[in-house]
Amino acid sequence: DLAVRAALLMVVAAVVAVLQDAGYGLYLIAYFVIFWGYPILFEVLWDGQTPGKRALELRVIADDGAPVGWIGSIVRNLLRTVDMLPFGYGVGLVASFAAPWGRRLGDMVGKTM
């Protein structure tokens, strides 16, 4: 997924480079949409899978076994930032060790796994 997002950002950068200074704002908007929107859209629209999850045969589901919904996907992906704190996914690692099913904080709050 990181490689796909990086490739998308490189394409956007090449396109907006023509606009010079005006392209910076467009690039930052595209960066935001790709960074936050990519996992959310794929998880909801591709039955809980991003291209990376599909390659590894992984899937995000709601904790009741239903397909992941918009709210669950948004919450779990927004809390990825908290899981990364203070460095190297420290909070996420501690939360995973403390959780009965090894879920990270974003999955616990988003009621996903």
Protein Blocks (a to p, Z undefined) as FASTA:
>chain_A
ZZmmmmmmmmmmmmmmmnmmmmmmmmmmmmmmmmmmmmmmmmmmngopafklmmnopacd
dfkopacdfklmmmmmmmmmmmmpmbghlmmmmmmmmpmnlpafklmmnopZZ
